């Protein structure tokens, strides 16, 4: 039997060898494929976990942005409300309304003062005579002084203004304060989102580098060369840059907004009746004027302390030194922040935020306009004329057509709109809950800008 088996193997050894090779190859390929599938599955699990980790970090970063903006807004709001004080003008207007009562009381007191002065005339005559020499001496010394007649009267009251002048100031400052609130909240939201997402991305990369290198100092393959990690001091100094906008930069913005507002609504009559569509046109004209005046080109100077003079002012105000702040990591972050601010994407998001907040503001102001009355429907077409009959009364037809074609938009006097406009400026900065801030922070444009910054290829890692 063994000889038969051996003879069979010798006769079919070629076939048996080929079959064994095929079986072995299939077994090896199967093992290799199984191992490869396991590796791919493990890589997919790690990639999914990494993406989930990035997503959680990004979402947490956006929540941090919201809380940071809410903590910074009171500092900005206090300055805006102090510089553009509409409430002070309203108090001045109320004081004028009370002034006639005070004047009438003063008139009633004058006869009493005359009686008192006449009663004391006899007793005070000798005293006045005795002091005549001193009075003459004082007049002589006053005449000797060349500037005596030009000295300002410290106790002199400021010149009184008319109600119309005060109302004109209220008109300009109401629009100005609300527009300043729109622009400053938009810029602060964008600045904080860019800053925190730059810090968030850098912190994430630092954690990855630390996880895979530890204390061994091994290099990790990145798309760039790892240079230095972000220290706590660099992070604090970088986030402190928002101080410039909160305390200096917004004033440049205020000057531009005040000028544009004065130009666009300075000639607007207080008694004019505006429709909501015309009010929208006024706000749009101010936005257009600001763009024409080059506000976009000033954004880097508004948001950052650029230039030697501004840098010195920033460092001195915060009791910092140049050597403390301008480390290589901080300088790279500052340059990248400036690049983002000067980019077309930043400008696009800025315009979208302004439009979004303005639209929300106008929707809120819509409540100040009564519901429009629908236009009356015509009674019917003209009856056809028949030969021998008189034509219809055309005067009545023309009047009916004029009523039908008249605008049905509701209108409100400008004076009645001003308090609500000023109050909305207060709501934009101090509202609790702040629906304006929630609206602009949740916009797709802000989220897209944040994601672009968070996933940018250049951070503190230079190629």
Buried (B, 14 or more C-beta within 10 A) or exposed (E): EEEEEEEEEEEEEEEEEEEEEEEEEEEEEEEEEEEEEEEEEEEEEEEEEEEEEBEEBBEEBBEBBBEBBBEBBEEBBEBBBEBBEBEEBBEBBEEEEEEEEEEEEEEEEEEEEEEEEEEEEEEEEEEEEEEEEEEEEEEEEEEEEEEEEEEEEEEEEEEEBEEEEBBBBBBBBBBBBBBBBBBBBBBBBBBBBBBBBBBBBBBBBBEBBEEEEEEEEEEEEEEEEBEEBBEEEBBEBBBBBBBBBBBBBBBBBBEBBBBBBBBBBEEBEBEEEBBBEEBBEBBBBBBEBBEEBEBBEBBBBBBBBBEEEBBEBBBEEBEBEEEEBBBEBBEBBBEBBBEBBEEEEBEEBBBBBBBBBBEBBBEBBEEBBEEEEEEEEEEEEEEEEEEEEEEEEEEEEEEBEEEEEEEEEBBBEBBEBBBBBBBBBBBBBBBEEBEBBEBBBEBEBBBBBBEBBBEBEBBBBEE
